[in-house]
């Protein structure tokens, strides 16, 4: 039986060209910090990869910090900057990924104050309330470019302008962090456009290898390391860098620019096809239906369990999820969906279907047939 993978928001396969680039780089196994010839060669490969990533973001080389992935980058951005201050306030939203919410919870335990900005039923931030939450005590804002569960895109450029205006008026230095991992395939992530001080990017979401990500840190930003033991990555991330992972990450980002327009058009076609099916069935679509990532479709079923749906679809060869991969194992309703105002039943009965470059319309046609069969079985069991 053919397995149809429809969970690209959780992880993407490594692109063939990325694999080839990584295989070529595996010869540079030497520690990049070593002073001899092979070490210098490895360091050169690492810096070439850093340069490509910096160019993608419109950043300087020394502003790119390699990490193990988005979770570490988010932790470094939030904990590393907040702890340079004795106390302060941070602004975020409850719809964020757990790798942002949980570091914020840790800061609350340490005496910092977290202010949660409201979102509307589509997941869009209330800009008026956001502006009112800013005070001279605010040290940081952390809001993702796009939500990885239901796909809504936030206007980070507009929100960062609000913060910059407040900083100028009140002589403050509030930092703005965004996780762009979910949006990088189809959104312009240049720093000049977004206006942020810190930005997270994950290789595993853009057809690169798992186990590497980056944190962009604007020059002059006060930040402390989370991992000690060496002076790698401008002293912010101790540990020998993986040259072949960095090369793979850089190649994947290089390919984004090659495929971005084609990917966006492809995802829009798939989203249109599948959303029409759900609309005809009277099944609720979650997230903003215009300002969104068309690679992610999130729906909610009344009085059905999302995990049951996932299990029955898996038996039929279709791999989907109930939400963010890092949170599905807790068997609780999605906090992100609850924050949109969904009832616990609807949040518990959610499915996230996400598309990739090789997803076809026939894949989705077969998926809807399998879903019809699944719904019939589960309705009969009630």
DRENBA-323657 format. One record per residue (C-alpha): x, y, z; chain; residue number from 0. Coordinates in nm, 2 decimals. Example, Ala and Ser with C-alpha at 12.3 -4.5 7.8 and 13.67 -1.06 7.14 Angstrom:
// residues 2
REC       X       Y       Z  chaine  num
REC    1.23   -0.45    0.78       A    0
REC    1.37   -0.11    0.71       A    1
***
This chain:
// residues 382
REC       X       Y       Z  chaine  num
REC    0.00    0.00    0.00       A    0
REC    0.13    0.34   -0.09       A    1
REC    0.19    0.58    0.20       A    2
REC    0.08    0.94    0.13       A    3
REC    0.26    1.18    0.35       A    4
REC    0.06    1.49    0.44       A    5
REC    0.25    1.63    0.74       A    6
REC    0.51    1.85    0.58       A    7
REC    0.45    2.12    0.85       A    8
REC    0.62    1.87    1.09       A    9
REC    0.92    1.78    0.87       A   10
REC    1.01    1.79    0.51       A   11
REC    1.22    1.52    0.33       A   12
REC    1.58    1.62    0.24       A   13
REC    1.60    1.74   -0.12       A   14
REC    1.81    1.54   -0.36       A   15
REC    2.04    1.83   -0.43       A   16
REC    2.08    1.89   -0.06       A   17
REC    2.19    1.53   -0.01       A   18
REC    2.45    1.56   -0.28       A   19
REC    2.59    1.88   -0.13       A   20
REC    2.61    1.71    0.21       A   21
REC    2.78    1.41    0.07       A   22
REC    3.05    1.63   -0.09       A   23
REC    3.10    1.81    0.24       A   24
REC    3.14    1.50    0.45       A   25
REC    3.51    1.49    0.35       A   26
REC    3.55    1.80    0.57       A   27
REC    3.51    1.61    0.90       A   28
REC    3.78    1.81    1.08       A   29
REC    3.69    2.04    1.36       A   30
REC    3.65    2.39    1.20       A   31
REC    3.84    2.54    1.49       A   32
REC    4.16    2.34    1.42       A   33
REC    4.46    2.55    1.29       A   34
REC    4.59    2.30    1.03       A   35
REC    4.50    2.27    0.66       A   36
REC    4.20    2.04    0.69       A   37
REC    4.06    2.24    0.98       A   38
REC    4.09    2.56    0.77       A   39
REC    3.91    2.38    0.48       A   40
REC    3.63    2.28    0.71       A   41
REC    3.61    2.64    0.85       A   42
REC    3.59    2.77    0.49       A   43
REC    3.30    2.54    0.41       A   44
REC    3.12    2.65    0.73       A   45
REC    3.17    3.01    0.65       A   46
REC    3.05    2.96    0.29       A   47
REC    2.73    2.81    0.43       A   48
REC    2.69    3.09    0.68       A   49
REC    2.73    3.34    0.39       A   50
REC    2.45    3.18    0.19       A   51
REC    2.22    3.19    0.49       A   52
REC    2.31    3.55    0.56       A   53
REC    2.24    3.65    0.20       A   54
REC    1.90    3.48    0.22       A   55
REC    1.80    3.69    0.52       A   56
REC    1.99    4.00    0.41       A   57
REC    2.21    3.98    0.72       A   58
REC    2.58    4.00    0.81       A   59
REC    2.78    3.69    0.85       A   60
REC    2.85    3.74    1.22       A   61
REC    2.47    3.78    1.28       A   62
REC    2.41    3.41    1.19       A   63
REC    2.43    3.17    1.48       A   64
REC    2.41    2.80    1.41       A   65
REC    2.19    2.59    1.65       A   66
REC    2.05    2.24    1.66       A   67
REC    1.71    2.36    1.53       A   68
REC    1.41    2.59    1.59       A   69
REC    1.35    2.49    1.95       A   70
REC    1.71    2.57    2.05       A   71
REC    1.70    2.90    1.85       A   72
REC    1.37    3.00    2.02       A   73
REC    1.51    2.92    2.36       A   74
REC    1.83    3.11    2.30       A   75
REC    1.64    3.41    2.16       A   76
REC    1.40    3.43    2.46       A   77
REC    1.60    3.31    2.75       A   78
REC    1.93    3.45    2.62       A   79
REC    1.81    3.80    2.58       A   80
REC    1.57    3.82    2.88       A   81
REC    1.84    3.71    3.12       A   82
REC    2.06    4.00    3.03       A   83
REC    1.80    4.20    3.23       A   84
REC    1.73    4.16    3.60       A   85
REC    1.35    4.17    3.53       A   86
REC    1.10    4.29    3.27       A   87
REC    0.80    4.21    3.06       A   88
REC    0.77    4.00    2.75       A   89
REC    0.48    4.01    2.50       A   90
REC    0.36    3.70    2.30       A   91
REC    0.05    3.51    2.21       A   92
REC   -0.09    3.18    2.34       A   93
REC   -0.11    3.04    1.98       A   94
REC    0.27    3.01    1.97       A   95
REC    0.46    2.68    1.95       A   96
REC    0.56    2.52    2.28       A   97
REC    0.93    2.60    2.21       A   98
REC    0.82    2.97    2.27       A   99
REC    0.55    2.93    2.53       A  100
REC    0.76    2.71    2.76       A  101
REC    1.07    2.93    2.77       A  102
REC    0.83    3.21    2.85       A  103
REC    0.67    3.00    3.13       A  104
REC    1.03    2.94    3.26       A  105
REC    1.09    3.32    3.27       A  106
REC    0.76    3.37    3.46       A  107
REC    0.90    3.12    3.72       A  108
REC    1.22    3.34    3.74       A  109
REC    1.01    3.65    3.81       A  110
REC    0.96    3.80    3.47       A  111
REC    0.61    3.90    3.35       A  112
REC    0.46    3.76    3.04       A  113
REC    0.17    3.95    2.87       A  114
REC   -0.04    3.75    2.63       A  115
REC   -0.19    3.95    2.34       A  116
REC   -0.53    3.84    2.21       A  117
REC   -0.59    3.70    1.87       A  118
REC   -0.92    3.70    1.68       A  119
REC   -1.11    3.39    1.56       A  120
REC   -0.87    3.36    1.26       A  121
REC   -0.56    3.39    1.47       A  122
REC   -0.47    3.75    1.38       A  123
REC   -0.32    3.97    1.65       A  124
REC   -0.53    4.25    1.79       A  125
REC   -0.29    4.54    1.69       A  126
REC   -0.46    4.79    1.90       A  127
REC   -0.43    4.58    2.21       A  128
REC   -0.07    4.49    2.12       A  129
REC    0.03    4.86    2.11       A  130
REC   -0.13    4.91    2.45       A  131
REC    0.06    4.63    2.60       A  132
REC    0.39    4.80    2.53       A  133
REC    0.54    4.98    2.83       A  134
REC    0.89    5.10    2.94       A  135
REC    0.92    4.77    3.13       A  136
REC    0.88    4.56    2.81       A  137
REC    1.21    4.40    2.71       A  138
REC    1.10    4.17    2.43       A  139
REC    0.82    4.07    2.19       A  140
REC    0.81    3.71    2.04       A  141
REC    0.56    3.64    1.77       A  142
REC    0.60    3.39    1.48       A  143
REC    0.57    3.50    1.12       A  144
REC    0.31    3.22    1.06       A  145
REC    0.13    2.97    1.27       A  146
REC    0.24    2.62    1.21       A  147
REC   -0.09    2.46    1.31       A  148
REC   -0.35    2.66    1.13       A  149
REC   -0.14    2.86    0.88       A  150
REC   -0.24    3.23    0.96       A  151
REC    0.04    3.48    0.86       A  152
REC    0.10    3.77    1.10       A  153
REC    0.20    4.11    0.97       A  154
REC    0.53    4.11    1.15       A  155
REC    0.65    4.42    0.95       A  156
REC    0.36    4.62    1.09       A  157
REC    0.40    4.50    1.44       A  158
REC    0.77    4.57    1.44       A  159
REC    0.71    4.92    1.32       A  160
REC    0.47    4.97    1.62       A  161
REC    0.76    4.86    1.85       A  162
REC    1.02    5.08    1.67       A  163
REC    0.79    5.38    1.71       A  164
REC    0.74    5.31    2.08       A  165
REC    1.12    5.27    2.12       A  166
REC    1.18    5.61    1.96       A  167
REC    0.91    5.79    2.16       A  168
REC    1.00    5.63    2.50       A  169
REC    1.37    5.59    2.45       A  170
REC    1.35    5.21    2.50       A  171
REC    1.51    4.91    2.34       A  172
REC    1.24    4.65    2.31       A  173
REC    1.37    4.36    2.11       A  174
REC    1.15    4.18    1.85       A  175
REC    1.19    3.81    1.79       A  176
REC    1.01    3.60    1.52       A  177
REC    1.02    3.24    1.43       A  178
REC    1.00    3.22    1.05       A  179
REC    1.05    2.85    1.02       A  180
REC    0.69    2.76    0.91       A  181
REC    0.68    3.04    0.65       A  182
REC    1.03    3.04    0.50       A  183
REC    0.94    2.84    0.19       A  184
REC    0.70    3.09    0.05       A  185
REC    0.74    3.42    0.24       A  186
REC    1.00    3.70    0.21       A  187
REC    1.21    3.66    0.53       A  188
REC    1.46    3.94    0.48       A  189
REC    1.54    4.13    0.79       A  190
REC    1.50    4.47    0.63       A  191
REC    1.13    4.38    0.54       A  192
REC    1.04    4.22    0.88       A  193
REC    1.23    4.47    1.09       A  194
REC    1.32    4.22    1.37       A  195
REC    1.62    4.19    1.60       A  196
REC    1.61    3.81    1.62       A  197
REC    1.49    3.55    1.38       A  198
REC    1.46    3.17    1.40       A  199
REC    1.49    2.94    1.10       A  200
REC    1.48    2.56    1.09       A  201
REC    1.65    2.34    0.83       A  202
REC    1.40    2.06    0.88       A  203
REC    1.11    2.27    0.75       A  204
REC    1.27    2.37    0.42       A  205
REC    1.39    2.04    0.27       A  206
REC    1.72    2.05    0.46       A  207
REC    1.86    1.81    0.72       A  208
REC    1.72    1.77    1.07       A  209
REC    1.94    1.87    1.36       A  210
REC    2.04    2.22    1.25       A  211
REC    1.88    2.56    1.25       A  212
REC    1.99    2.92    1.30       A  213
REC    1.92    3.23    1.51       A  214
REC    1.97    3.57    1.35       A  215
REC    2.10    3.81    1.61       A  216
REC    2.12    4.17    1.51       A  217
REC    2.46    4.33    1.58       A  218
REC    2.47    4.50    1.92       A  219
REC    2.19    4.28    2.07       A  220
REC    2.26    4.18    2.43       A  221
REC    2.23    3.81    2.46       A  222
REC    2.37    3.53    2.68       A  223
REC    2.45    3.17    2.57       A  224
REC    2.26    2.87    2.70       A  225
REC    2.53    2.62    2.62       A  226
REC    2.88    2.68    2.76       A  227
REC    3.21    2.51    2.69       A  228
REC    3.36    2.69    2.39       A  229
REC    3.37    3.01    2.19       A  230
REC    3.20    2.88    1.88       A  231
REC    2.93    3.08    1.71       A  232
REC    3.04    3.42    1.84       A  233
REC    3.05    3.27    2.19       A  234
REC    2.68    3.21    2.19       A  235
REC    2.67    2.84    2.12       A  236
REC    2.95    2.61    2.25       A  237
REC    3.02    2.29    2.06       A  238
REC    3.19    2.18    1.74       A  239
REC    2.98    2.28    1.44       A  240
REC    2.86    2.02    1.19       A  241
REC    3.00    2.13    0.86       A  242
REC    2.80    1.89    0.65       A  243
REC    2.47    1.99    0.82       A  244
REC    2.54    2.36    0.77       A  245
REC    2.62    2.29    0.40       A  246
REC    2.29    2.10    0.36       A  247
REC    2.10    2.38    0.54       A  248
REC    2.25    2.64    0.31       A  249
REC    2.18    2.44    0.00       A  250
REC    1.81    2.40    0.11       A  251
REC    1.78    2.77    0.15       A  252
REC    1.94    2.83   -0.18       A  253
REC    1.67    2.61   -0.34       A  254
REC    1.40    2.81   -0.17       A  255
REC    1.48    3.10   -0.40       A  256
REC    1.47    2.87   -0.70       A  257
REC    1.13    2.71   -0.62       A  258
REC    0.95    2.98   -0.41       A  259
REC    0.71    3.10   -0.68       A  260
REC    0.63    2.75   -0.81       A  261
REC    0.58    2.62   -0.45       A  262
REC    0.34    2.90   -0.37       A  263
REC    0.13    2.84   -0.68       A  264
REC    0.13    2.46   -0.62       A  265
REC    0.02    2.50   -0.26       A  266
REC   -0.26    2.74   -0.35       A  267
REC   -0.40    2.49   -0.60       A  268
REC   -0.39    2.21   -0.35       A  269
REC   -0.55    2.42   -0.07       A  270
REC   -0.83    2.53   -0.30       A  271
REC   -0.91    2.17   -0.40       A  272
REC   -0.91    2.04   -0.04       A  273
REC   -1.09    2.34    0.12       A  274
REC   -1.37    2.31   -0.13       A  275
REC   -1.42    1.95   -0.02       A  276
REC   -1.45    2.05    0.35       A  277
REC   -1.67    2.35    0.27       A  278
REC   -1.91    2.12    0.08       A  279
REC   -1.91    1.89    0.38       A  280
REC   -1.98    2.17    0.62       A  281
REC   -1.66    2.11    0.81       A  282
REC   -1.50    2.40    0.99       A  283
REC   -1.18    2.54    0.84       A  284
REC   -0.95    2.71    1.09       A  285
REC   -0.72    3.01    1.04       A  286
REC   -0.74    3.31    0.82       A  287
REC   -0.86    3.20    0.47       A  288
REC   -0.67    3.48    0.29       A  289
REC   -0.36    3.59    0.49       A  290
REC   -0.23    3.24    0.53       A  291
REC    0.02    2.97    0.43       A  292
REC   -0.16    2.76    0.17       A  293
REC    0.06    2.46    0.25       A  294
REC   -0.13    2.41    0.57       A  295
REC   -0.50    2.33    0.61       A  296
REC   -0.65    2.28    0.96       A  297
REC   -1.01    2.16    1.01       A  298
REC   -1.22    2.07    1.32       A  299
REC   -1.49    1.80    1.35       A  300
REC   -1.76    1.81    1.61       A  301
REC   -1.78    1.52    1.86       A  302
REC   -1.49    1.33    1.69       A  303
REC   -1.14    1.27    1.83       A  304
REC   -0.86    1.39    1.61       A  305
REC   -0.63    1.11    1.73       A  306
REC   -0.89    0.85    1.61       A  307
REC   -0.90    1.02    1.27       A  308
REC   -0.52    1.01    1.25       A  309
REC   -0.51    0.64    1.34       A  310
REC   -0.78    0.53    1.09       A  311
REC   -0.63    0.74    0.81       A  312
REC   -0.29    0.60    0.89       A  313
REC   -0.42    0.24    0.85       A  314
REC   -0.54    0.35    0.50       A  315
REC   -0.20    0.49    0.41       A  316
REC   -0.25    0.86    0.48       A  317
REC   -0.02    1.04    0.73       A  318
REC   -0.16    1.36    0.88       A  319
REC   -0.15    1.51    1.23       A  320
REC   -0.37    1.67    1.49       A  321
REC   -0.13    1.97    1.53       A  322
REC    0.23    2.06    1.61       A  323
REC    0.44    1.74    1.62       A  324
REC    0.61    1.85    1.95       A  325
REC    0.27    1.87    2.13       A  326
REC    0.05    1.59    1.99       A  327
REC    0.17    1.33    2.24       A  328
REC    0.01    1.51    2.54       A  329
REC   -0.34    1.41    2.41       A  330
REC   -0.48    1.75    2.52       A  331
REC   -0.67    2.00    2.30       A  332
REC   -0.44    2.23    2.11       A  333
REC   -0.38    2.55    2.30       A  334
REC   -0.34    2.74    1.97       A  335
REC   -0.69    2.63    1.86       A  336
REC   -0.85    2.70    2.20       A  337
REC   -0.70    3.05    2.18       A  338
REC   -0.90    3.11    1.86       A  339
REC   -1.22    3.05    2.06       A  340
REC   -1.28    2.69    1.96       A  341
REC   -1.46    2.47    2.21       A  342
REC   -1.26    2.18    2.36       A  343
REC   -1.46    1.94    2.15       A  344
REC   -1.37    2.12    1.83       A  345
REC   -1.01    2.17    1.93       A  346
REC   -0.98    1.80    2.02       A  347
REC   -1.14    1.70    1.69       A  348
REC   -0.89    1.88    1.47       A  349
REC   -0.68    1.77    1.18       A  350
REC   -0.38    1.94    1.02       A  351
REC   -0.31    1.84    0.66       A  352
REC    0.01    2.00    0.52       A  353
REC    0.14    1.98    0.16       A  354
REC    0.48    1.94    0.01       A  355
REC    0.65    1.99   -0.33       A  356
REC    0.56    1.64   -0.44       A  357
REC    0.20    1.63   -0.31       A  358
REC   -0.05    1.59   -0.60       A  359
REC   -0.41    1.66   -0.66       A  360
REC   -0.47    1.28   -0.70       A  361
REC   -0.31    1.23   -0.35       A  362
REC   -0.58    1.47   -0.21       A  363
REC   -0.86    1.30   -0.41       A  364
REC   -0.75    0.96   -0.26       A  365
REC   -0.72    1.13    0.08       A  366
REC   -1.08    1.26    0.08       A  367
REC   -1.21    0.91   -0.02       A  368
REC   -1.02    0.76    0.28       A  369
REC   -1.15    1.04    0.50       A  370
REC   -1.51    0.98    0.39       A  371
REC   -1.47    0.61    0.48       A  372
REC   -1.31    0.70    0.82       A  373
REC   -1.60    0.94    0.90       A  374
REC   -1.86    0.68    0.82       A  375
REC   -1.69    0.43    1.05       A  376
REC   -1.65    0.68    1.34       A  377
REC   -2.00    0.80    1.31       A  378
REC   -2.13    0.45    1.33       A  379
REC   -1.93    0.39    1.65       A  380
REC   -2.09    0.68    1.83       A  381
***
